[in-house]
């Protein structure tokens, strides 16, 4: 009798255990289905608000929308900006990599580093852009043109054409012998550019004088110190800290009647003499295409190779050039290649290469 009761009790216990397992499994399945049926959550983090990073963000948002990923019922697209503060960036990065967002899109090397550090568990897919040297950012990307990286990470590098812009400057003024630059040594992207500038200047017989800063508010003083050391021009590479104070940088140069030239196209609007750099709207658009392909299942982020993407363009400021104390002259070739020129009256003229003519920027045909 007792054996019969024990067998019956054991059988009931097994049924209860099996039922519990099935119930828990079903609940997890329902939760998973509910998660997939809910809105797609995407976070965007940029390190600061400046013309370079804002242009990347504009291209990113425009292309995401064209691919169907706009903020609304099916997609929650949330934008974050650290406003140049790394501790704020780190705090945001932890928040958006806790598993509540399907994908995080970063703009700048510093944002890439913050999110990569917080996202080591890979709870969010991560796509990056506006990064000078991805393999030098110390986020697990072992080398370029490869998939040797974290499987949840994809994106593009945009190494500024440092050598080309310095050689362009020498073609505009063959007497260039002393070049100055202000940069932040804590930025891996800026360090990569300065190292390239050192090598190029050595090849060309140009002395490169450097002044380092940690904050944007120190850029003006650092630039003025270089003026006192007898530089003939300023160069600005891919430095986010200095870019956030580019107006002050250009103001120092213009008062001294020497040129500031940069690797960020568009800074001619802020007082630079000429730019040779990326079309950052297109850089943001490319980041969006990668993100959309991953979200649509067209691309596996683990198999996505990290490569450079540099849609280069030249911009010239004739109004600034005419005020320089030394005889800088834009070459005819540069004038033909320029995507935009600010004329001697300060008016923007955009080049329309396929027509072989120039028209006012605001009247340029849409692309």
C-alpha positions as CSV (number, residue, x, y, z in Angstrom):
1,X,0.0,0.0,0.0
2,X,2.7,2.4,1.1
3,X,4.7,1.6,-2.1
4,X,1.7,2.4,-4.2
5,X,1.2,5.8,-2.5
6,X,4.9,6.6,-3.0
7,X,4.8,5.7,-6.7
8,X,1.6,7.8,-7.1
9,X,3.2,10.8,-5.3
10,X,6.3,10.5,-7.4
11,X,4.3,10.5,-10.6
12,X,2.3,13.6,-9.5
13,X,5.6,15.4,-8.6
14,X,7.0,14.6,-12.1
15,X,3.9,15.9,-13.7
16,X,4.0,19.2,-11.7
17,X,7.7,19.7,-12.5
18,X,7.1,19.1,-16.2
19,X,4.2,21.4,-16.1
20,X,6.2,24.2,-14.4
21,X,9.0,23.8,-17.0
22,X,6.5,24.1,-19.9
23,X,4.9,27.1,-18.3
24,X,8.2,29.0,-17.8
25,X,9.3,28.1,-21.3
26,X,6.0,29.4,-22.7
27,X,6.3,32.6,-20.7
28,X,9.8,33.2,-22.1
29,X,8.6,32.5,-25.6
30,X,5.7,35.0,-25.2
31,X,8.1,37.6,-23.8
32,X,10.5,37.1,-26.7
33,X,7.6,37.3,-29.2
34,X,6.4,40.5,-27.5
35,X,9.9,42.0,-27.6
36,X,10.1,41.3,-31.3
37,X,6.7,42.7,-31.9
38,X,7.4,45.9,-29.9
39,X,9.1,49.0,-31.4
40,X,12.7,48.8,-32.6
41,X,14.8,50.9,-30.2
42,X,17.9,52.7,-31.7
43,X,20.2,55.1,-29.9
44,X,22.5,57.7,-31.5
45,X,25.4,59.1,-29.5
46,X,27.7,61.9,-30.7
47,X,30.4,63.4,-28.5
48,X,29.8,67.1,-29.1
49,X,27.7,69.6,-31.1
50,X,29.9,71.1,-33.8
51,X,29.6,71.5,-37.6
52,X,31.5,68.3,-38.3
53,X,29.6,65.9,-36.1
54,X,26.3,67.7,-36.8
55,X,26.8,67.1,-40.5
56,X,27.5,63.4,-39.9
57,X,24.3,63.2,-37.8
58,X,22.3,64.9,-40.5
59,X,23.4,62.4,-43.1
60,X,22.7,59.6,-40.7
61,X,19.2,60.7,-39.9
62,X,18.3,61.5,-43.5
63,X,19.4,58.1,-44.8
64,X,17.8,56.2,-41.9
65,X,14.5,57.8,-42.6
66,X,14.8,57.0,-46.3
67,X,15.4,53.4,-45.4
68,X,12.2,53.4,-43.2
69,X,13.8,53.8,-39.8
70,X,12.3,57.0,-38.6
71,X,11.2,57.9,-35.1
72,X,7.6,56.7,-34.7
73,X,5.4,53.8,-33.8
74,X,7.6,51.0,-35.1
75,X,11.0,52.6,-34.3
76,X,12.1,54.6,-31.3
77,X,15.1,56.6,-32.4
78,X,16.7,58.4,-29.5
79,X,19.5,60.9,-29.8
80,X,22.2,61.6,-27.1
81,X,25.0,64.2,-27.0
82,X,27.7,64.3,-24.4
83,X,28.5,68.0,-25.2
84,X,32.2,67.3,-25.2
85,X,32.3,65.8,-21.7
86,X,33.8,62.3,-21.5
87,X,32.3,61.4,-18.2
88,X,28.9,62.2,-19.6
89,X,29.7,60.1,-22.6
90,X,30.6,57.2,-20.4
91,X,27.4,57.5,-18.4
92,X,25.2,57.6,-21.5
93,X,27.1,54.7,-23.0
94,X,26.3,52.5,-20.0
95,X,22.6,53.5,-20.2
96,X,22.2,52.7,-23.9
97,X,24.1,49.3,-23.8
98,X,22.0,47.7,-21.0
99,X,20.0,45.7,-23.5
100,X,17.1,48.2,-23.8
101,X,18.3,49.3,-27.3
102,X,18.7,46.9,-30.3
103,X,21.4,49.1,-31.9
104,X,23.6,52.0,-30.9
105,X,25.1,54.3,-33.6
106,X,28.1,56.4,-32.5
107,X,29.6,59.5,-34.1
108,X,33.3,60.3,-33.3
109,X,36.2,58.3,-31.9
110,X,35.4,59.3,-28.3
111,X,31.8,58.0,-28.6
112,X,33.0,54.8,-30.2
113,X,35.4,54.2,-27.3
114,X,32.8,55.0,-24.6
115,X,30.2,52.6,-26.1
116,X,32.7,49.9,-26.9
117,X,33.9,49.9,-23.3
118,X,30.3,49.7,-21.9
119,X,29.2,47.2,-24.5
120,X,31.8,44.4,-24.1
121,X,29.0,41.9,-23.4
122,X,27.5,42.8,-26.8
123,X,24.0,43.5,-25.6
124,X,23.5,46.0,-28.4
125,X,24.6,46.0,-32.0
126,X,27.1,48.9,-32.5
127,X,27.8,50.8,-35.7
128,X,30.3,53.7,-35.8
129,X,31.5,56.5,-38.1
130,X,33.5,59.7,-38.0
131,X,36.5,57.8,-36.7
132,X,39.9,58.6,-37.9
133,X,41.8,55.5,-36.9
134,X,39.5,52.6,-35.8
135,X,42.4,50.1,-35.3
136,X,44.1,52.7,-33.1
137,X,41.1,53.4,-31.0
138,X,41.8,50.4,-28.8
139,X,38.2,48.9,-29.0
140,X,39.2,45.5,-30.2
141,X,39.6,46.2,-33.9
142,X,43.0,44.5,-34.5
143,X,43.6,45.8,-38.1
144,X,41.8,47.5,-41.0
145,X,40.3,45.6,-44.0
146,X,39.5,42.6,-41.8
147,X,36.8,41.2,-39.5
148,X,39.2,40.8,-36.6
149,X,37.0,42.7,-34.1
150,X,34.1,42.1,-31.7
151,X,31.2,40.4,-33.6
152,X,28.6,43.0,-32.6
153,X,30.7,45.9,-33.9
154,X,30.7,47.4,-37.5
155,X,31.4,50.7,-39.0
156,X,33.8,52.8,-41.1
157,X,37.0,54.7,-40.6
158,X,37.6,58.1,-42.2
159,X,41.3,58.9,-42.0
160,X,41.8,62.6,-42.9
161,X,43.9,63.3,-46.0
162,X,46.7,64.9,-43.9
163,X,49.5,64.5,-46.3
164,X,47.5,65.8,-49.2
165,X,46.3,69.0,-47.4
166,X,49.9,69.8,-46.3
167,X,51.2,69.3,-49.9
168,X,48.3,71.4,-51.1
169,X,49.3,74.2,-48.8
170,X,52.9,74.0,-50.1
171,X,51.6,74.3,-53.7
172,X,49.6,77.4,-52.6
173,X,52.7,78.9,-51.0
174,X,56.1,77.3,-51.9
175,X,57.7,79.4,-49.1
176,X,55.9,77.6,-46.3
177,X,58.6,76.5,-43.8
178,X,57.0,76.7,-40.4
179,X,53.6,75.2,-39.7
180,X,51.7,75.3,-36.3
181,X,48.9,73.1,-34.9
182,X,46.8,72.9,-31.8
183,X,45.7,69.4,-30.7
184,X,44.5,67.3,-27.8
185,X,46.9,64.4,-27.1
186,X,44.2,62.4,-25.3
187,X,42.3,61.9,-28.6
188,X,43.6,58.8,-30.4
189,X,42.1,60.2,-33.7
190,X,44.0,63.5,-33.3
191,X,47.3,61.7,-32.4
192,X,47.1,59.6,-35.6
193,X,46.7,62.8,-37.7
194,X,49.6,64.6,-35.9
195,X,51.9,61.6,-36.4
196,X,51.1,61.7,-40.1
197,X,51.7,65.5,-40.2
198,X,55.1,65.1,-38.5
199,X,56.2,62.6,-41.1
200,X,54.9,64.7,-44.0
201,X,56.5,67.9,-42.7
202,X,59.8,66.1,-42.3
203,X,59.6,64.9,-45.9
204,X,58.9,68.4,-47.2
205,X,61.4,70.2,-45.0
206,X,58.7,72.0,-42.9
207,X,59.0,72.6,-39.2
208,X,55.8,71.5,-37.4
209,X,55.3,73.4,-34.1
210,X,52.7,72.0,-31.7
211,X,50.7,73.2,-28.8
212,X,48.5,70.8,-26.8
213,X,45.2,71.5,-25.1
214,X,42.7,69.4,-23.1
215,X,39.7,71.6,-23.4
216,X,38.2,73.7,-26.2
217,X,38.3,76.9,-24.1
218,X,42.2,76.7,-24.2
219,X,42.4,76.7,-28.0
220,X,42.7,80.5,-28.4
221,X,45.5,80.9,-25.9
222,X,47.4,77.9,-27.4
223,X,47.0,79.3,-30.9
224,X,48.3,82.7,-29.8
225,X,51.4,81.1,-28.3
226,X,52.2,79.6,-31.7
227,X,51.9,83.0,-33.3
228,X,54.6,84.2,-31.0
229,X,56.9,81.3,-32.2
230,X,56.9,82.6,-35.8
231,X,54.6,80.1,-37.6
232,X,53.4,80.9,-41.1
233,X,50.2,78.9,-41.1
234,X,47.9,76.8,-38.9
235,X,46.7,73.3,-39.7
236,X,43.8,71.5,-38.0
237,X,43.4,67.7,-38.3
238,X,40.7,65.4,-37.0
239,X,40.6,66.8,-33.4
240,X,37.1,67.1,-31.8
241,X,38.3,69.3,-28.9
242,X,39.9,71.9,-31.2
243,X,37.1,71.6,-33.8
244,X,34.6,72.7,-31.1
245,X,36.5,76.0,-31.0
246,X,37.3,76.4,-34.6
247,X,35.9,80.0,-34.8
248,X,38.3,81.1,-32.1
249,X,41.2,79.3,-33.9
250,X,40.3,81.0,-37.2
251,X,40.0,84.4,-35.5
252,X,43.6,84.1,-34.1
253,X,44.8,83.2,-37.6
254,X,42.9,85.9,-39.4
255,X,44.1,88.6,-37.0
256,X,47.7,87.5,-37.6
257,X,46.9,87.4,-41.3
258,X,48.1,83.9,-41.7
259,X,46.0,81.0,-43.1
260,X,44.3,78.3,-41.1
261,X,43.8,75.2,-43.3
262,X,42.0,72.1,-42.2
263,X,41.1,68.5,-42.9
264,X,37.4,69.2,-42.3
265,X,35.6,70.5,-45.3
266,X,33.2,73.3,-44.4
267,X,35.4,75.2,-41.9
268,X,36.0,77.8,-44.6
269,X,32.5,79.1,-43.5
270,X,34.0,79.6,-40.1
271,X,37.1,81.6,-41.2
272,X,39.5,78.9,-42.5
273,X,41.4,79.7,-45.7
274,X,40.9,76.3,-47.3
275,X,39.8,72.7,-46.4
276,X,40.5,69.3,-47.8
277,X,38.5,66.7,-46.0
278,X,35.5,64.4,-46.1
279,X,31.9,65.1,-47.1
280,X,30.7,64.2,-43.6
281,X,27.0,64.2,-44.6
282,X,27.9,61.3,-46.9
283,X,29.9,59.6,-44.1
284,X,26.8,59.7,-41.9
285,X,24.7,58.4,-44.8
286,X,27.1,55.5,-45.2
287,X,26.9,54.7,-41.5
288,X,23.1,54.6,-41.9
289,X,23.3,52.2,-44.9
290,X,25.4,49.8,-42.9
291,X,23.0,50.0,-39.9
292,X,19.9,49.5,-42.1
293,X,21.5,46.5,-43.9
294,X,22.2,44.9,-40.5
295,X,18.8,45.6,-39.1
296,X,17.2,44.2,-42.3
297,X,19.3,41.0,-42.1
298,X,21.2,41.8,-45.3
299,X,24.6,42.1,-43.5
300,X,26.1,40.1,-40.6
301,X,28.0,42.5,-38.4
302,X,30.4,39.7,-37.4
303,X,31.4,39.4,-41.0
304,X,31.6,43.1,-41.8
305,X,35.2,44.2,-42.5
306,X,36.3,47.6,-41.1
307,X,37.5,49.8,-44.0
308,X,38.2,53.5,-44.7
309,X,35.6,55.6,-46.4
310,X,36.8,59.0,-47.6
311,X,34.5,61.0,-49.9
312,X,37.0,63.9,-50.2
313,X,36.2,67.5,-51.2
314,X,38.1,70.8,-51.4
315,X,36.7,74.1,-50.2
316,X,38.4,77.5,-50.7
317,X,37.9,80.9,-49.0
318,X,39.1,83.6,-51.4
319,X,38.0,86.4,-49.0
320,X,40.5,85.1,-46.3
321,X,43.3,84.4,-48.9
322,X,43.2,88.0,-50.1
323,X,43.9,89.3,-46.5
324,X,47.1,87.1,-45.9
325,X,50.4,88.9,-45.4
326,X,52.3,86.4,-47.5
327,X,51.6,85.6,-51.2
328,X,49.4,82.5,-51.0
329,X,47.7,81.7,-54.3
330,X,45.1,79.0,-55.0
331,X,46.1,76.9,-58.0
332,X,43.8,76.6,-61.1
333,X,43.6,72.9,-60.5
334,X,42.3,73.4,-56.9
335,X,39.8,75.9,-58.2
336,X,38.5,73.4,-60.7
337,X,38.3,70.7,-58.1
338,X,36.7,72.7,-55.4
339,X,33.2,71.7,-54.3
340,X,32.6,75.2,-52.9
341,X,34.4,78.6,-53.0
342,X,33.8,81.6,-50.8
343,X,34.5,84.5,-53.2
344,X,36.2,87.8,-52.4
345,X,32.8,89.3,-51.4
346,X,32.2,86.5,-48.9
347,X,29.5,84.8,-51.1
348,X,29.4,81.0,-51.4
349,X,29.7,79.6,-54.9
350,X,29.3,75.9,-55.4
351,X,31.0,74.1,-58.2
352,X,28.8,72.0,-60.6
353,X,31.4,69.8,-62.2
354,X,29.2,67.9,-64.6
355,X,28.2,71.2,-66.2
356,X,31.6,72.7,-66.0
357,X,30.3,75.9,-64.5
358,X,29.6,77.5,-61.1
359,X,26.3,78.6,-59.6
360,X,25.3,80.2,-56.3
361,X,25.3,77.5,-53.5
362,X,21.7,78.1,-52.6
363,X,20.7,77.5,-56.3
364,X,22.7,74.3,-56.7
365,X,20.6,71.4,-58.0
366,X,19.7,68.7,-55.5
367,X,21.7,65.5,-55.7
